[in-house]
Amino acid sequence: MKKQGEETDIRAFIDLKVSGTAEGGVYIKTKKLNDKIIEIESLGIDRVVGVIYDGTDNLEIVTKPIEGIVTIDEDRMIN
């Protein structure tokens, strides 16, 4: 958490089905999530754009390719 007045690069992941006001203020330590986001984005191929919570202990990280980067997903190639 940055100190008041410091610049930050906050990306908020919000439930789009909710309307009206909402409040934050409940914090949890998420070192594994933070490390994984840094790992993904440090490759310079994808940017993390979302996190999906499905009620389990697992979070799904949603990524979007950075524009101008062309990659081949070998797992999806048809031989």
N, CA, C and O atoms as a Maestro MAE file, in Angstrom:
{
 s_m_m2io_version
 :::
 2.0.0
}

f_m_ct {
 s_m_title
 :::
 protein
 m_atom[316] {
  # First column is atom index #
  i_m_mmod_type
  r_m_x_coord
  r_m_y_coord
  r_m_z_coord
  i_m_residue_number
  s_m_chain_name
  s_m_pdb_residue_name
  s_m_pdb_atom_name
  i_m_atomic_number
  :::
  1 25 0.844 -1.180 0.000 1 A "MET " " N  " 7
  2 3 0.000 0.000 0.000 1 A "MET " " CA " 6
  3 2 0.884 1.236 0.000 1 A "MET " " C  " 6
  4 15 1.823 1.338 0.790 1 A "MET " " O  " 8
  5 25 0.587 2.153 -0.868 2 A "LYS " " N  " 7
  6 3 1.373 3.376 -0.947 2 A "LYS " " CA " 6
  7 2 0.878 4.379 0.079 2 A "LYS " " C  " 6
  8 15 -0.281 4.361 0.493 2 A "LYS " " O  " 8
  9 25 1.790 5.254 0.475 3 A "LYS " " N  " 7
  10 3 1.436 6.305 1.426 3 A "LYS " " CA " 6
  11 2 0.595 7.367 0.726 3 A "LYS " " C  " 6
  12 15 0.659 7.527 -0.493 3 A "LYS " " O  " 8
  13 25 -0.185 8.080 1.511 4 A "GLN " " N  " 7
  14 3 -1.041 9.125 0.967 4 A "GLN " " CA " 6
  15 2 -0.197 10.129 0.183 4 A "GLN " " C  " 6
  16 15 0.842 10.582 0.663 4 A "GLN " " O  " 8
  17 25 -0.639 10.469 -1.002 5 A "GLY " " N  " 7
  18 3 0.047 11.427 -1.839 5 A "GLY " " CA " 6
  19 2 1.012 10.804 -2.831 5 A "GLY " " C  " 6
  20 15 1.422 11.472 -3.781 5 A "GLY " " O  " 8
  21 25 1.390 9.540 -2.642 6 A "GLU " " N  " 7
  22 3 2.274 8.873 -3.581 6 A "GLU " " CA " 6
  23 2 1.481 8.406 -4.792 6 A "GLU " " C  " 6
  24 15 0.322 8.011 -4.673 6 A "GLU " " O  " 8
  25 25 2.124 8.457 -5.972 7 A "GLU " " N  " 7
  26 3 1.467 7.951 -7.172 7 A "GLU " " CA " 6
  27 2 1.384 6.435 -7.108 7 A "GLU " " C  " 6
  28 15 2.260 5.780 -6.543 7 A "GLU " " O  " 8
  29 25 0.342 5.888 -7.684 8 A "THR " " N  " 7
  30 3 0.165 4.443 -7.676 8 A "THR " " CA " 6
  31 2 -0.450 3.993 -8.996 8 A "THR " " C  " 6
  32 15 -1.090 4.781 -9.692 8 A "THR " " O  " 8
  33 25 -0.255 2.748 -9.328 9 A "ASP " " N  " 7
  34 3 -0.820 2.163 -10.549 9 A "ASP " " CA " 6
  35 2 -1.856 1.124 -10.120 9 A "ASP " " C  " 6
  36 15 -1.651 -0.078 -10.285 9 A "ASP " " O  " 8
  37 25 -2.954 1.597 -9.577 10 A "ILE " " N  " 7
  38 3 -3.997 0.699 -9.079 10 A "ILE " " CA " 6
  39 2 -4.873 0.253 -10.234 10 A "ILE " " C  " 6
  40 15 -5.327 1.069 -11.036 10 A "ILE " " O  " 8
  41 25 -5.106 -1.056 -10.313 11 A "ARG " " N  " 7
  42 3 -6.075 -1.608 -11.256 11 A "ARG " " CA " 6
  43 2 -7.122 -2.304 -10.412 11 A "ARG " " C  " 6
  44 15 -6.812 -3.254 -9.694 11 A "ARG " " O  " 8
  45 25 -8.350 -1.845 -10.491 12 A "ALA " " N  " 7
  46 3 -9.422 -2.408 -9.681 12 A "ALA " " CA " 6
  47 2 -10.189 -3.447 -10.487 12 A "ALA " " C  " 6
  48 15 -10.513 -3.225 -11.654 12 A "ALA " " O  " 8
  49 25 -10.473 -4.566 -9.867 13 A "PHE " " N  " 7
  50 3 -11.250 -5.630 -10.489 13 A "PHE " " CA " 6
  51 2 -12.596 -5.678 -9.776 13 A "PHE " " C  " 6
  52 15 -12.672 -6.047 -8.605 13 A "PHE " " O  " 8
  53 25 -13.645 -5.308 -10.480 14 A "ILE " " N  " 7
  54 3 -14.955 -5.071 -9.894 14 A "ILE " " CA " 6
  55 2 -15.987 -6.038 -10.468 14 A "ILE " " C  " 6
  56 15 -15.951 -6.362 -11.655 14 A "ILE " " O  " 8
  57 25 -16.907 -6.495 -9.621 15 A "ASP " " N  " 7
  58 3 -18.045 -7.313 -10.058 15 A "ASP " " CA " 6
  59 2 -18.976 -6.413 -10.865 15 A "ASP " " C  " 6
  60 15 -19.594 -5.503 -10.313 15 A "ASP " " O  " 8
  61 25 -19.077 -6.663 -12.154 16 A "LEU " " N  " 7
  62 3 -19.852 -5.796 -13.040 16 A "LEU " " CA " 6
  63 2 -21.360 -5.928 -12.868 16 A "LEU " " C  " 6
  64 15 -22.114 -5.107 -13.390 16 A "LEU " " O  " 8
  65 25 -21.808 -6.951 -12.143 17 A "LYS " " N  " 7
  66 3 -23.245 -7.138 -11.934 17 A "LYS " " CA " 6
  67 2 -23.768 -6.298 -10.769 17 A "LYS " " C  " 6
  68 15 -24.979 -6.204 -10.572 17 A "LYS " " O  " 8
  69 25 -22.883 -5.697 -10.009 18 A "VAL " " N  " 7
  70 3 -23.277 -4.919 -8.832 18 A "VAL " " CA " 6
  71 2 -23.529 -3.475 -9.235 18 A "VAL " " C  " 6
  72 15 -22.768 -2.901 -10.014 18 A "VAL " " O  " 8
  73 25 -24.601 -2.887 -8.706 19 A "SER " " N  " 7
  74 3 -24.853 -1.472 -8.951 19 A "SER " " CA " 6
  75 2 -24.980 -0.767 -7.609 19 A "SER " " C  " 6
  76 15 -25.183 -1.411 -6.580 19 A "SER " " O  " 8
  77 25 -24.864 0.531 -7.622 20 A "GLY " " N  " 7
  78 3 -24.952 1.294 -6.386 20 A "GLY " " CA " 6
  79 2 -23.579 1.498 -5.769 20 A "GLY " " C  " 6
  80 15 -22.556 1.282 -6.419 20 A "GLY " " O  " 8
  81 25 -23.563 1.914 -4.516 21 A "THR " " N  " 7
  82 3 -22.304 2.207 -3.850 21 A "THR " " CA " 6
  83 2 -21.708 0.961 -3.214 21 A "THR " " C  " 6
  84 15 -22.415 0.015 -2.869 21 A "THR " " O  " 8
  85 25 -20.413 0.987 -3.070 22 A "ALA " " N  " 7
  86 3 -19.690 -0.109 -2.427 22 A "ALA " " CA " 6
  87 2 -18.506 0.494 -1.688 22 A "ALA " " C  " 6
  88 15 -18.084 1.610 -1.990 22 A "ALA " " O  " 8
  89 25 -17.975 -0.235 -0.730 23 A "GLU " " N  " 7
  90 3 -16.848 0.255 0.056 23 A "GLU " " CA " 6
  91 2 -15.725 -0.760 0.061 23 A "GLU " " C  " 6
  92 15 -15.964 -1.967 0.033 23 A "GLU " " O  " 8
  93 25 -14.514 -0.271 0.096 24 A "GLY " " N  " 7
  94 3 -13.327 -1.109 0.255 24 A "GLY " " CA " 6
  95 2 -12.888 -1.067 1.708 24 A "GLY " " C  " 6
  96 15 -13.662 -0.709 2.596 24 A "GLY " " O  " 8
  97 25 -11.646 -1.436 1.935 25 A "GLY " " N  " 7
  98 3 -11.093 -1.317 3.277 25 A "GLY " " CA " 6
  99 2 -10.738 -2.637 3.925 25 A "GLY " " C  " 6
  100 15 -10.130 -2.647 4.996 25 A "GLY " " O  " 8
  101 25 -11.100 -3.756 3.305 26 A "VAL " " N  " 7
  102 3 -10.701 -5.062 3.821 26 A "VAL " " CA " 6
  103 2 -9.507 -5.510 2.975 26 A "VAL " " C  " 6
  104 15 -9.619 -5.658 1.758 26 A "VAL " " O  " 8
  105 25 -8.372 -5.721 3.630 27 A "TYR " " N  " 7
  106 3 -7.146 -6.065 2.914 27 A "TYR " " CA " 6
  107 2 -6.674 -7.457 3.309 27 A "TYR " " C  " 6
  108 15 -6.811 -7.865 4.462 27 A "TYR " " O  " 8
  109 25 -6.117 -8.184 2.339 28 A "ILE " " N  " 7
  110 3 -5.507 -9.483 2.603 28 A "ILE " " CA " 6
  111 2 -4.138 -9.501 1.938 28 A "ILE " " C  " 6
  112 15 -3.919 -8.810 0.943 28 A "ILE " " O  " 8
  113 25 -3.226 -10.282 2.479 29 A "LYS " " N  " 7
  114 3 -1.905 -10.442 1.866 29 A "LYS " " CA " 6
  115 2 -2.030 -11.412 0.703 29 A "LYS " " C  " 6
  116 15 -2.579 -12.502 0.860 29 A "LYS " " O  " 8
  117 25 -1.528 -11.026 -0.458 30 A "THR " " N  " 7
  118 3 -1.646 -11.863 -1.651 30 A "THR " " CA " 6
  119 2 -0.315 -11.932 -2.383 30 A "THR " " C  " 6
  120 15 -0.241 -11.624 -3.572 30 A "THR " " O  " 8
  121 25 0.723 -12.330 -1.686 31 A "LYS " " N  " 7
  122 3 2.060 -12.389 -2.279 31 A "LYS " " CA " 6
  123 2 2.090 -13.282 -3.518 31 A "LYS " " C  " 6
  124 15 2.696 -12.918 -4.526 31 A "LYS " " O  " 8
  125 25 1.437 -14.455 -3.454 32 A "LYS " " N  " 7
  126 3 1.458 -15.353 -4.614 32 A "LYS " " CA " 6
  127 2 0.796 -14.703 -5.827 32 A "LYS " " C  " 6
  128 15 1.298 -14.820 -6.945 32 A "LYS " " O  " 8
  129 25 -0.323 -14.024 -5.611 33 A "LEU " " N  " 7
  130 3 -1.004 -13.353 -6.721 33 A "LEU " " CA " 6
  131 2 -0.118 -12.242 -7.281 33 A "LEU " " C  " 6
  132 15 0.045 -12.130 -8.496 33 A "LEU " " O  " 8
  133 25 0.444 -11.434 -6.413 34 A "ASN " " N  " 7
  134 3 1.321 -10.343 -6.834 34 A "ASN " " CA " 6
  135 2 2.516 -10.881 -7.621 34 A "ASN " " C  " 6
  136 15 2.852 -10.349 -8.679 34 A "ASN " " O  " 8
  137 25 3.160 -11.935 -7.108 35 A "ASP " " N  " 7
  138 3 4.308 -12.528 -7.795 35 A "ASP " " CA " 6
  139 2 3.927 -13.057 -9.179 35 A "ASP " " C  " 6
  140 15 4.689 -12.901 -10.133 35 A "ASP " " O  " 8
  141 25 2.751 -13.681 -9.291 36 A "LYS " " N  " 7
  142 3 2.316 -14.243 -10.572 36 A "LYS " " CA " 6
  143 2 2.027 -13.125 -11.583 36 A "LYS " " C  " 6
  144 15 2.372 -13.255 -12.757 36 A "LYS " " O  " 8
  145 25 1.401 -12.037 -11.140 37 A "ILE " " N  " 7
  146 3 1.133 -10.910 -12.035 37 A "ILE " " CA " 6
  147 2 2.450 -10.314 -12.536 37 A "ILE " " C  " 6
  148 15 2.586 -10.021 -13.724 37 A "ILE " " O  " 8
  149 25 3.407 -10.135 -11.644 38 A "ILE " " N  " 7
  150 3 4.719 -9.610 -12.028 38 A "ILE " " CA " 6
  151 2 5.387 -10.553 -13.024 38 A "ILE " " C  " 6
  152 15 5.960 -10.105 -14.017 38 A "ILE " " O  " 8
  153 25 5.315 -11.861 -12.762 39 A "GLU " " N  " 7
  154 3 5.917 -12.856 -13.656 39 A "GLU " " CA " 6
  155 2 5.310 -12.779 -15.058 39 A "GLU " " C  " 6
  156 15 6.034 -12.757 -16.054 39 A "GLU " " O  " 8
  157 25 3.978 -12.738 -15.130 40 A "ILE " " N  " 7
  158 3 3.286 -12.686 -16.425 40 A "ILE " " CA " 6
  159 2 3.648 -11.413 -17.177 40 A "ILE " " C  " 6
  160 15 3.999 -11.461 -18.356 40 A "ILE " " O  " 8
  161 25 3.564 -10.277 -16.498 41 A "GLU " " N  " 7
  162 3 3.770 -9.003 -17.178 41 A "GLU " " CA " 6
  163 2 5.239 -8.729 -17.484 41 A "GLU " " C  " 6
  164 15 5.540 -7.959 -18.397 41 A "GLU " " O  " 8
  165 25 6.154 -9.337 -16.745 42 A "SER " " N  " 7
  166 3 7.577 -9.099 -16.988 42 A "SER " " CA " 6
  167 2 8.039 -9.698 -18.313 42 A "SER " " C  " 6
  168 15 9.078 -9.300 -18.839 42 A "SER " " O  " 8
  169 25 7.287 -10.641 -18.853 43 A "LEU " " N  " 7
  170 3 7.629 -11.225 -20.145 43 A "LEU " " CA " 6
  171 2 7.357 -10.261 -21.299 43 A "LEU " " C  " 6
  172 15 7.881 -10.436 -22.399 43 A "LEU " " O  " 8
  173 25 6.528 -9.234 -21.037 44 A "GLY " " N  " 7
  174 3 6.249 -8.231 -22.053 44 A "GLY " " CA " 6
  175 2 5.293 -8.676 -23.136 44 A "GLY " " C  " 6
  176 15 5.203 -8.034 -24.182 44 A "GLY " " O  " 8
  177 25 4.573 -9.772 -22.906 45 A "ILE " " N  " 7
  178 3 3.649 -10.312 -23.912 45 A "ILE " " CA " 6
  179 2 2.199 -10.005 -23.546 45 A "ILE " " C  " 6
  180 15 1.413 -9.603 -24.404 45 A "ILE " " O  " 8
  181 25 1.847 -10.192 -22.283 46 A "ASP " " N  " 7
  182 3 0.469 -10.010 -21.820 46 A "ASP " " CA " 6
  183 2 0.407 -9.008 -20.679 46 A "ASP " " C  " 6
  184 15 1.379 -8.808 -19.951 46 A "ASP " " O  " 8
  185 25 -0.756 -8.384 -20.540 47 A "ARG " " N  " 7
  186 3 -1.057 -7.517 -19.393 47 A "ARG " " CA " 6
  187 2 -2.223 -8.157 -18.655 47 A "ARG " " C  " 6
  188 15 -3.186 -8.607 -19.275 47 A "ARG " " O  " 8
  189 25 -2.135 -8.197 -17.342 48 A "VAL " " N  " 7
  190 3 -3.229 -8.733 -16.537 48 A "VAL " " CA " 6
  191 2 -4.342 -7.701 -16.519 48 A "VAL " " C  " 6
  192 15 -4.124 -6.547 -16.152 48 A "VAL " " O  " 8
  193 25 -5.551 -8.126 -16.921 49 A "VAL " " N  " 7
  194 3 -6.691 -7.211 -17.008 49 A "VAL " " CA " 6
  195 2 -7.841 -7.618 -16.092 49 A "VAL " " C  " 6
  196 15 -8.840 -6.907 -15.992 49 A "VAL " " O  " 8
  197 25 -7.702 -8.744 -15.434 50 A "GLY " " N  " 7
  198 3 -8.787 -9.163 -14.552 50 A "GLY " " CA " 6
  199 2 -8.411 -10.354 -13.712 50 A "GLY " " C  " 6
  200 15 -7.443 -11.063 -13.986 50 A "GLY " " O  " 8
  201 25 -9.200 -10.551 -12.688 51 A "VAL " " N  " 7
  202 3 -9.090 -11.711 -11.819 51 A "VAL " " CA " 6
  203 2 -10.503 -12.238 -11.607 51 A "VAL " " C  " 6
  204 15 -11.415 -11.478 -11.280 51 A "VAL " " O  " 8
  205 25 -10.677 -13.538 -11.796 52 A "ILE " " N  " 7
  206 3 -11.997 -14.147 -11.623 52 A "ILE " " CA " 6
  207 2 -12.017 -14.922 -10.312 52 A "ILE " " C  " 6
  208 15 -11.165 -15.773 -10.059 52 A "ILE " " O  " 8
  209 25 -13.001 -14.611 -9.495 53 A "TYR " " N  " 7
  210 3 -13.226 -15.310 -8.228 53 A "TYR " " CA " 6
  211 2 -14.501 -16.120 -8.377 53 A "TYR " " C  " 6
  212 15 -15.565 -15.565 -8.652 53 A "TYR " " O  " 8
  213 25 -14.399 -17.428 -8.198 54 A "ASP " " N  " 7
  214 3 -15.564 -18.299 -8.389 54 A "ASP " " CA " 6
  215 2 -16.051 -18.937 -7.088 54 A "ASP " " C  " 6
  216 15 -16.813 -19.904 -7.111 54 A "ASP " " O  " 8
  217 25 -15.614 -18.399 -5.971 55 A "GLY " " N  " 7
  218 3 -16.066 -18.934 -4.685 55 A "GLY " " CA " 6
  219 2 -15.154 -20.007 -4.119 55 A "GLY " " C  " 6
  220 15 -15.373 -20.479 -3.004 55 A "GLY " " O  " 8
  221 25 -14.132 -20.400 -4.873 56 A "THR " " N  " 7
  222 3 -13.181 -21.394 -4.388 56 A "THR " " CA " 6
  223 2 -11.911 -20.683 -3.918 56 A "THR " " C  " 6
  224 15 -11.843 -19.454 -3.916 56 A "THR " " O  " 8
  225 25 -10.917 -21.461 -3.523 57 A "ASP " " N  " 7
  226 3 -9.633 -20.887 -3.117 57 A "ASP " " CA " 6
  227 2 -8.752 -20.539 -4.311 57 A "ASP " " C  " 6
  228 15 -7.638 -20.048 -4.129 57 A "ASP " " O  " 8
  229 25 -9.225 -20.781 -5.515 58 A "ASN " " N  " 7
  230 3 -8.450 -20.511 -6.725 58 A "ASN " " CA " 6
  231 2 -8.934 -19.231 -7.393 58 A "ASN " " C  " 6
  232 15 -10.136 -18.998 -7.513 58 A "ASN " " O  " 8
  233 25 -7.993 -18.409 -7.823 59 A "LEU " " N  " 7
  234 3 -8.303 -17.224 -8.606 59 A "LEU " " CA " 6
  235 2 -7.789 -17.450 -10.022 59 A "LEU " " C  " 6
  236 15 -6.703 -17.996 -10.216 59 A "LEU " " O  " 8
  237 25 -8.569 -17.031 -11.003 60 A "GLU " " N  " 7
  238 3 -8.133 -17.127 -12.393 60 A "GLU " " CA " 6
  239 2 -7.652 -15.756 -12.840 60 A "GLU " " C  " 6
  240 15 -8.353 -14.760 -12.658 60 A "GLU " " O  " 8
  241 25 -6.476 -15.701 -13.414 61 A "ILE " " N  " 7
  242 3 -5.923 -14.453 -13.916 61 A "ILE " " CA " 6
  243 2 -6.298 -14.320 -15.396 61 A "ILE " " C  " 6
  244 15 -6.049 -15.225 -16.193 61 A "ILE " " O  " 8
  245 25 -6.897 -13.188 -15.748 62 A "VAL " " N  " 7
  246 3 -7.306 -12.914 -17.117 62 A "VAL " " CA " 6
  247 2 -6.284 -11.964 -17.725 62 A "VAL " " C  " 6
  248 15 -5.963 -10.927 -17.143 62 A "VAL " " O  " 8
  249 25 -5.773 -12.328 -18.903 63 A "THR " " N  " 7
  250 3 -4.760 -11.501 -19.548 63 A "THR " " CA " 6
  251 2 -5.202 -11.067 -20.931 63 A "THR " " C  " 6
  252 15 -6.094 -11.661 -21.537 63 A "THR " " O  " 8
  253 25 -4.565 -10.029 -21.409 64 A "LYS " " N  " 7
  254 3 -4.796 -9.545 -22.766 64 A "LYS " " CA " 6
  255 2 -3.436 -9.303 -23.392 64 A "LYS " " C  " 6
  256 15 -2.567 -8.687 -22.773 64 A "LYS " " O  " 8
  257 25 -3.242 -9.782 -24.616 65 A "PRO " " N  " 7
  258 3 -1.958 -9.534 -25.279 65 A "PRO " " CA " 6
  259 2 -1.709 -8.026 -25.421 65 A "PRO " " C  " 6
  260 15 -2.625 -7.248 -25.686 65 A "PRO " " O  " 8
  261 25 -0.456 -7.646 -25.237 66 A "ILE " " N  " 7
  262 3 -0.064 -6.258 -25.444 66 A "ILE " " CA " 6
  263 2 -0.084 -6.001 -26.950 66 A "ILE " " C  " 6
  264 15 0.458 -6.794 -27.720 66 A "ILE " " O  " 8
  265 25 -0.699 -4.908 -27.370 67 A "GLU " " N  " 7
  266 3 -0.824 -4.607 -28.801 67 A "GLU " " CA " 6
  267 2 0.543 -4.557 -29.460 67 A "GLU " " C  " 6
  268 15 1.507 -4.044 -28.893 67 A "GLU " " O  " 8
  269 25 0.607 -5.097 -30.661 68 A "GLY " " N  " 7
  270 3 1.841 -5.085 -31.423 68 A "GLY " " CA " 6
  271 2 2.720 -6.304 -31.186 68 A "GLY " " C  " 6
  272 15 3.718 -6.493 -31.880 68 A "GLY " " O  " 8
  273 25 2.355 -7.139 -30.204 69 A "ILE " " N  " 7
  274 3 3.114 -8.345 -29.914 69 A "ILE " " CA " 6
  275 2 2.385 -9.519 -30.556 69 A "ILE " " C  " 6
  276 15 1.193 -9.715 -30.317 69 A "ILE " " O  " 8
  277 25 3.089 -10.295 -31.365 70 A "VAL " " N  " 7
  278 3 2.506 -11.476 -31.998 70 A "VAL " " CA " 6
  279 2 3.138 -12.698 -31.357 70 A "VAL " " C  " 6
  280 15 4.361 -12.832 -31.324 70 A "VAL " " O  " 8
  281 25 2.280 -13.607 -30.837 71 A "THR " " N  " 7
  282 3 2.783 -14.826 -30.210 71 A "THR " " CA " 6
  283 2 2.060 -16.029 -30.796 71 A "THR " " C  " 6
  284 15 0.968 -15.906 -31.350 71 A "THR " " O  " 8
  285 25 2.681 -17.181 -30.667 72 A "ILE " " N  " 7
  286 3 2.078 -18.426 -31.115 72 A "ILE " " CA " 6
  287 2 1.910 -19.316 -29.893 72 A "ILE " " C  " 6
  288 15 2.885 -19.608 -29.200 72 A "ILE " " O  " 8
  289 25 0.686 -19.749 -29.620 73 A "ASP " " N  " 7
  290 3 0.416 -20.656 -28.512 73 A "ASP " " CA " 6
  291 2 0.547 -22.080 -29.046 73 A "ASP " " C  " 6
  292 15 -0.365 -22.594 -29.694 73 A "ASP " " O  " 8
  293 25 1.683 -22.710 -28.772 74 A "GLU " " N  " 7
  294 3 1.954 -24.033 -29.317 74 A "GLU " " CA " 6
  295 2 0.957 -25.073 -28.844 74 A "GLU " " C  " 6
  296 15 0.731 -26.060 -29.543 74 A "GLU " " O  " 8
  297 25 0.353 -24.884 -27.675 75 A "ASP " " N  " 7
  298 3 -0.638 -25.834 -27.175 75 A "ASP " " CA " 6
  299 2 -1.904 -25.850 -28.007 75 A "ASP " " C  " 6
  300 15 -2.650 -26.829 -27.982 75 A "ASP " " O  " 8
  301 25 -2.156 -24.778 -28.745 76 A "ARG " " N  " 7
  302 3 -3.374 -24.678 -29.551 76 A "ARG " " CA " 6
  303 2 -3.124 -24.941 -31.026 76 A "ARG " " C  " 6
  304 15 -4.050 -24.847 -31.831 76 A "ARG " " O  " 8
  305 25 -1.905 -25.265 -31.394 77 A "MET " " N  " 7
  306 3 -1.588 -25.523 -32.803 77 A "MET " " CA " 6
  307 2 -2.108 -26.887 -33.222 77 A "MET " " C  " 6
  308 15 -2.057 -27.846 -32.453 77 A "MET " " O  " 8
  309 25 -2.605 -26.964 -34.442 78 A "ILE " " N  " 7
  310 3 -3.080 -28.227 -35.011 78 A "ILE " " CA " 6
  311 2 -2.005 -28.743 -35.946 78 A "ILE " " C  " 6
  312 15 -1.560 -28.034 -36.848 78 A "ILE " " O  " 8
  313 25 -1.587 -29.988 -35.726 79 A "ASN " " N  " 7
  314 3 -0.541 -30.582 -36.570 79 A "ASN " " CA " 6
  315 2 -1.146 -31.315 -37.735 79 A "ASN " " C  " 6
  316 15 -0.420 -31.879 -38.554 79 A "ASN " " O  " 8
  :::
 }
 m_bond[315] {
  # First column is bond index #
  i_m_from
  i_m_to
  i_m_order
  :::
  1 1 2 1
  2 2 3 1
  3 3 4 2
  4 3 5 1
  5 5 6 1
  6 6 7 1
  7 7 8 2
  8 7 9 1
  9 9 10 1
  10 10 11 1
  11 11 12 2
  12 11 13 1
  13 13 14 1
  14 14 15 1
  15 15 16 2
  16 15 17 1
  17 17 18 1
  18 18 19 1
  19 19 20 2
  20 19 21 1
  21 21 22 1
  22 22 23 1
  23 23 24 2
  24 23 25 1
  25 25 26 1
  26 26 27 1
  27 27 28 2
  28 27 29 1
  29 29 30 1
  30 30 31 1
  31 31 32 2
  32 31 33 1
  33 33 34 1
  34 34 35 1
  35 35 36 2
  36 35 37 1
  37 37 38 1
  38 38 39 1
  39 39 40 2
  40 39 41 1
  41 41 42 1
  42 42 43 1
  43 43 44 2
  44 43 45 1
  45 45 46 1
  46 46 47 1
  47 47 48 2
  48 47 49 1
  49 49 50 1
  50 50 51 1
  51 51 52 2
  52 51 53 1
  53 53 54 1
  54 54 55 1
  55 55 56 2
  56 55 57 1
  57 57 58 1
  58 58 59 1
  59 59 60 2
  60 59 61 1
  61 61 62 1
  62 62 63 1
  63 63 64 2
  64 63 65 1
  65 65 66 1
  66 66 67 1
  67 67 68 2
  68 67 69 1
  69 69 70 1
  70 70 71 1
  71 71 72 2
  72 71 73 1
  73 73 74 1
  74 74 75 1
  75 75 76 2
  76 75 77 1
  77 77 78 1
  78 78 79 1
  79 79 80 2
  80 79 81 1
  81 81 82 1
  82 82 83 1
  83 83 84 2
  84 83 85 1
  85 85 86 1
  86 86 87 1
  87 87 88 2
  88 87 89 1
  89 89 90 1
  90 90 91 1
  91 91 92 2
  92 91 93 1
  93 93 94 1
  94 94 95 1
  95 95 96 2
  96 95 97 1
  97 97 98 1
  98 98 99 1
  99 99 100 2
  100 99 101 1
  101 101 102 1
  102 102 103 1
  103 103 104 2
  104 103 105 1
  105 105 106 1
  106 106 107 1
  107 107 108 2
  108 107 109 1
  109 109 110 1
  110 110 111 1
  111 111 112 2
  112 111 113 1
  113 113 114 1
  114 114 115 1
  115 115 116 2
  116 115 117 1
  117 117 118 1
  118 118 119 1
  119 119 120 2
  120 119 121 1
  121 121 122 1
  122 122 123 1
  123 123 124 2
  124 123 125 1
  125 125 126 1
  126 126 127 1
  127 127 128 2
  128 127 129 1
  129 129 130 1
  130 130 131 1
  131 131 132 2
  132 131 133 1
  133 133 134 1
  134 134 135 1
  135 135 136 2
  136 135 137 1
  137 137 138 1
  138 138 139 1
  139 139 140 2
  140 139 141 1
  141 141 142 1
  142 142 143 1
  143 143 144 2
  144 143 145 1
  145 145 146 1
  146 146 147 1
  147 147 148 2
  148 147 149 1
  149 149 150 1
  150 150 151 1
  151 151 152 2
  152 151 153 1
  153 153 154 1
  154 154 155 1
  155 155 156 2
  156 155 157 1
  157 157 158 1
  158 158 159 1
  159 159 160 2
  160 159 161 1
  161 161 162 1
  162 162 163 1
  163 163 164 2
  164 163 165 1
  165 165 166 1
  166 166 167 1
  167 167 168 2
  168 167 169 1
  169 169 170 1
  170 170 171 1
  171 171 172 2
  172 171 173 1
  173 173 174 1
  174 174 175 1
  175 175 176 2
  176 175 177 1
  177 177 178 1
  178 178 179 1
  179 179 180 2
  180 179 181 1
  181 181 182 1
  182 182 183 1
  183 183 184 2
  184 183 185 1
  185 185 186 1
  186 186 187 1
  187 187 188 2
  188 187 189 1
  189 189 190 1
  190 190 191 1
  191 191 192 2
  192 191 193 1
  193 193 194 1
  194 194 195 1
  195 195 196 2
  196 195 197 1
  197 197 198 1
  198 198 199 1
  199 199 200 2
  200 199 201 1
  201 201 202 1
  202 202 203 1
  203 203 204 2
  204 203 205 1
  205 205 206 1
  206 206 207 1
  207 207 208 2
  208 207 209 1
  209 209 210 1
  210 210 211 1
  211 211 212 2
  212 211 213 1
  213 213 214 1
  214 214 215 1
  215 215 216 2
  216 215 217 1
  217 217 218 1
  218 218 219 1
  219 219 220 2
  220 219 221 1
  221 221 222 1
  222 222 223 1
  223 223 224 2
  224 223 225 1
  225 225 226 1
  226 226 227 1
  227 227 228 2
  228 227 229 1
  229 229 230 1
  230 230 231 1
  231 231 232 2
  232 231 233 1
  233 233 234 1
  234 234 235 1
  235 235 236 2
  236 235 237 1
  237 237 238 1
  238 238 239 1
  239 239 240 2
  240 239 241 1
  241 241 242 1
  242 242 243 1
  243 243 244 2
  244 243 245 1
  245 245 246 1
  246 246 247 1
  247 247 248 2
  248 247 249 1
  249 249 250 1
  250 250 251 1
  251 251 252 2
  252 251 253 1
  253 253 254 1
  254 254 255 1
  255 255 256 2
  256 255 257 1
  257 257 258 1
  258 258 259 1
  259 259 260 2
  260 259 261 1
  261 261 262 1
  262 262 263 1
  263 263 264 2
  264 263 265 1
  265 265 266 1
  266 266 267 1
  267 267 268 2
  268 267 269 1
  269 269 270 1
  270 270 271 1
  271 271 272 2
  272 271 273 1
  273 273 274 1
  274 274 275 1
  275 275 276 2
  276 275 277 1
  277 277 278 1
  278 278 279 1
  279 279 280 2
  280 279 281 1
  281 281 282 1
  282 282 283 1
  283 283 284 2
  284 283 285 1
  285 285 286 1
  286 286 287 1
  287 287 288 2
  288 287 289 1
  289 289 290 1
  290 290 291 1
  291 291 292 2
  292 291 293 1
  293 293 294 1
  294 294 295 1
  295 295 296 2
  296 295 297 1
  297 297 298 1
  298 298 299 1
  299 299 300 2
  300 299 301 1
  301 301 302 1
  302 302 303 1
  303 303 304 2
  304 303 305 1
  305 305 306 1
  306 306 307 1
  307 307 308 2
  308 307 309 1
  309 309 310 1
  310 310 311 1
  311 311 312 2
  312 311 313 1
  313 313 314 1
  314 314 315 1
  315 315 316 2
  :::
 }
}
